[in-house]
Amino acid sequence: MKTAIALIRQIAADIERKHLMLASAGLAYYFLMSMVPVLIVLTAVVAYLPFRNGMEGMSAFIANVLPRPVLPALERILDTVSLHRTGLLSFGLVTAVWLSSKAVKGIIMGLDTVYGAQAPRRIWTNRILAFALTLGVGLLLVLGVLLMLSGPFLGSLFRKVAPIESLWLKLWPYLQWALSGLIIFSSIELMYVFAPNVPLAGRRTIPGALFAAAGWLVLSWGFSFYLQHYGAKLDSFYGVVALPIAFMIWMYWSSSAILLGAEINSSLDSIKSRHLPQLVTRPEYDLPRTG
């Protein structure tokens, strides 16, 4: 209990001392700037997958990780991009990946702030690392889309093993949500491992990644629930800019979940180091004195 109280106090103090809420606002801005390039890259890649309904799988994946009220606007962007996908698999795709890496660069900066990195990496080292992590996260997202598309195939296999088709239809929406959570967790864990400019040895990453992934999904669901039931009040107050403002608020909360997860890892490491017993080296036996 004392350790838990100490952990909560340290996290609360570090949030103020490191200005993590301000860093979350900056990270949300990076997310907003990178959203369209990310959609361009994913659309260009998914369109050439050997599946007829690749865009449907991508929409199903996005529906589990983003608030549902913003999906119509994103789907319009996807439809526009898919019409020009042929020209994207060239220099345009490389440019889109480079632009989408701005969000990863923002995460690198935020995690360096959380861990108090003394010496930041060189500019080009940071850019190359952001580019590589963007490719890694992109591969995980494509894997998530592939898993969404595998539902009908797995359903046909399930019907051969067990004749209860309705059971698979009931389970598949929950499995989709779980698969989306696994992809989000893997992406955040990848960031926590490689992004901060601090040694990995002895550093915790999994507890914070679990918290951040769960927080991301819960925030998406909660924000969708709020907009569906109380969005009319938001529309009456903000008018046509209500949806962009709501989407930016969700990005800010999601960025806060990522940085707070990293702060949980950092605080756990700090408390662990303070409670380690002081090792005193003692001789195994006393040698007799001579002379």
N, C-alpha and C positions, 0 to 999 in steps of 0.2 A: 504493500500500500504506500509506504514512504517513497519507494522508487517511482511509482506511478504519479504521485503528487509532484515529485521533483521533476519528472519528465514534462508534465503539463506546465509547470511554472517556467521551466527553461524554454519550452516552445513559445509560450506567450511572450516571454521577455525577448527572445530572438526575433519574433515577428516585428516587434517595435524597433529593436536595435538595428536590424538589417533592412528595415523598410520593405518588407516582403510584399505588402499590399500595393505599394507603388511599383515594385518590380512586376507584380501580377498585371497591373494596368499596362505596362510597357509590353509584356509578353502577349497580352490580348491584342494589342495593336499589331504585333508581328503576325499573329494568327490570322487577323483580318486581311493583312496585306498578302498573305501566302495562300489564302483559301482558293481563289480562282486558279492560280498556277497548279495547285494540288489537284483540283478537279480536272484541269486540262490533261495532266499527266495520267491520272487514273483512267479517264475516259479514253485516251489514246491507246493505252495498254489493254484495257478490258475489251475494247471494241475488236481487238484482234485475237482474243482468246477463242479456243475452239468450242464456243457455246453460242447458241442462237439467242439466248436470253441473258447475255452478259450484263446489259444495262439494268435489267430487272434485279439481278443479284447485287449489283452495286447499290441500287436504290434501297434494297432490303438491308444491306449492311449499314448504309448511312442512316437509315431510319432507327437503328438501334443505338447509335452513338450521338445523334444530334436531336434537338427538340423537333417534334413532328410539325409544328406550325411553320417552320422555316423550310420544310422539304419542298413545297411547290416552287418556291423561288429558286432553290438549288436545282431542281429537276429541269426548270426552263434553261438554266445555264448548261446543264448536261446535254440537253437536246440540241442547243446551239453549237456546242463544241463537237458533238458527235457527227454533225454534218460536214465538218472540216477536219476529220481525224486523219485523212491521208497526208495532209501537209504538216501534221504534227510530228510524225515519226521521222524527224530530220533535225536540223539545227534548232527548230522551234521547240522540240521536246527537250533538248539539252538546256535551252534558255529557261523553259518552264521549271525544270528541276532545279536549276540554279536559283531562280526567284523563290521557289517554294522552300528552299533551304534557309530562307530568312527566319522562318518560324523556329527551325532547329537552332539557328544561331542565337535567337532570343532565349531559348531554353538553356543553351550553354552559358550565356551570360548570367541568367537567373540562378543556375546551379552553382556557378562560381561564387555568386554573392552568398548563397546559402552556406556553402562550405568555407567561405572566407579564404578563397584562393589567394595566396600572397602574390604570385607572379602570373598574370594572364599569358596565354599562349600568343605566339606571333599572329599577325593578322591573317596571313595566308595559311598558316597552320589551322587556325580556327575555321576559315572558309572551306578548306579541304575536308576537315573533320565534319563540318555541317553538311557538306555535300554527300559524304559517305554515309552519315547517319540518316540523311533524307532517303537515300537509296535503300538502306536497310528497313526503315519504317515503311517505305513504299512497297517493298516486297512483302512485308507482313500484311499490309492492307490488301494487296492483290490476293494473298493467301486467304484472307477473310472473305473476299468476294467469291473465290473458288469454293470455299466451304459452304457459303450460302447457296451456290449453284448446285452443289452436290445433294441437296435435299431430296429432289425427286428420285435421283438414282438410289440413294440410301433407302428411300421409301419403298421402291420396288424390291430391293433386297430384303427389307424387313417383312414385306408381305409374303415373300417366299418362305421365310423362317417361321413367322407367326401370322396367321390369317386375320389378325385383328387390325384392320387398316385404320380404324378410328383412333386407336391408341397412338399411332405415329402422328396422325394429324393433330392430336392434342399435345404431344411432346415436342414437336418440331419448333413451334414458336419459342418455347422456353430454351431449347437447345440453340436456336439462333441467338438469343440474348446472351447465353453463356459463352458461345463462340466469339461473339463481339467483345464480351468482357475479357476473354483470354487474349485476343489480339491487342486490345487496348493495354492490358497489363504487360504484355511482351514488349510493346513499343515503348512504354514508360520505363520498364526495366532496362531496355537497351540504352535509353538516355541516361539513366542513373549510373550505369556501369561505365560508359565511355565519355560522357559529356563533361563532367567537372574536372578541372585541372588539379586533382589531388590523387594521391596513390590509392589504388584499389584494395591493396592488401589490408585485411582487417576491417574493411568498411562495409556496413550493412546497406543493402539495397532493396531487399524483398519486402520488408514490412511497409515501407513508405510507398512502394509500387502498388501493393495491394490496396492500401488506403486511397491512393490517387485514382486507381482504376475504378474502385467501388464508388468513390466520390463522383467521378465523371459520369458513370451510368446513373447514379441516383439523382444527380443534378439534372441530367437530361430528362429523366422520367418526371421529376418534380416540376421542372420548368414547363414541360409539355402539359402536365396536369393544370398548372396555374394559368397558362395561356388559353387552354381550351375552356376553362370554367370562369375565369376572371379577365380574359383578354379584352372584353368589351369595354371595361373601365379604362384599360390602358389605351385603347383606340380612341376613346372619347377625349382623353386628356392630351395625347401626343399626335393624334391624327395619322397621316400617311407615314410618319417616321417612327411609329410605334414598333413595328416589327424589326427594323434595323437596331433600334435602341435595345429591345429585348434580346436580340441576338448578341449584341455587344456585351450586355450584362452577363449572359450565359458564358461567353468566352472569358470574361473576367473571372467568373467563379471557377471555371475549369482550369484556368491558369493558376489560380490560387490553390486548387487541389493538387496540382503538380508540384508547386513549390513547397506547399505544406507537407506533402509526402516526403520530399527531400529533407525538409527540416526535421521530420520525425526520425529519419535515418541518422542525420547528423547529431541530434540530441541523444539518441540511443548510444551512438558511438562515444559521445562525450561522457555520458553517465557511466558507461562501462569502463572507460579509461580511468575515471576517478575512483571507482570501487575495486579496481584490481589490487590485490594484495601486493605489498612491497616485498619483492623477493630479495632475501639477504643471502649472499653466498657464504657458506660455512664449510670449513674443511671436513672431509669425511672422518679424519682421525687426527689426533695431535701427535706431531713428531716430537720425540724427546729432545730436550735441549742439550747441547754439547758445549764443552768449553767452559 
